[in-house]
Amino acid sequence: MGYQEERKNLEKFSTHLEKMGVPFNFKDIGKEEEVFPAIICTYRHEEIDFDVIIYNIANWIHVKCLVLDVKGFPSQVSLSIFKLALKLNYDLPETTFSLYKNKLYLEIDCLIDIDYDDFLEEFNSIPMGLNTFISTLRKKEEEVKIASTKGTLEKMKEKLKR
């Protein structure tokens, strides 16, 4: 699948985001011959803004919400965060936490032919996952500050990969 087809597939999802009232921008990610189209938007949860990237691979749309940079946390705190993420992968439907370059993501995947109502349900797993993750962390003894990730993906765009 080439750049133009991926961009066309993403345009369908941009109309879904418009219906949902989510502001977004199309961005080219990568460098040189590895450039791919993506949508960058922000999800706000409890006054905290989280970057979200949406891109297309084959018949799938991938949505990844950047939750937390775990670099710099003591190893016990990181372990606690990872255990919680794995537990929530098991407990929550349509929600997957992943780690890439010390950054924790909450992600969903859906087929490119998904309709608006089903996409809305999939996309709503982001707030469910964030709420559960943040509220559970707040109950733990370790103090993990959840800060805005807004703008982080823009700074990383050359380093992001699919």
C-alpha positions, 0 to 999 in steps of 0.5 A: 500500500502506498502513501496516496492510498494510506492518505485516502484511508485516513481521510475517512477517519478525519471525517469521523474525528470532525463528527466527534469534534476532535481537532486534528492535523495531517502530518507526514511522519518519518524521513526520506523514503520512509515517510508515511501519512498520519493524523495527529490530534489531542485527547484531553482527560482531566485537564491533561492533554495527551497526543494521539497519532493515527496511521494506516498499515494494510487493512488496519488503522492504528490509534496510539495515545502517548500516555507517559514517558517512563524514562527517569523513573526508579526501576521499582516505579517503572515495574509497577507501571508496567505491571499495571499496564499489563493488568489493564491489557487483560482487564479492559476490552479494546485497550492495549498498552504498549512501550516504545522507546521508553514511552507508554502508549494506549492503543487501539486498532480497527479495520479501515472499513469500520463505520462511524459508530463502531469507530466511536466505540473503539476510540472511547476505549482511550478515555476508559483506559486513561481513567482506569490507569490514572486513577489506579496509579493515584491509589498506589504509594508511588508518586507518578506525575501524569503530565501532558504529552501534547506536542511530544509527537511533533518533536518525535515525528522523525523518530516515529515508526509504524 
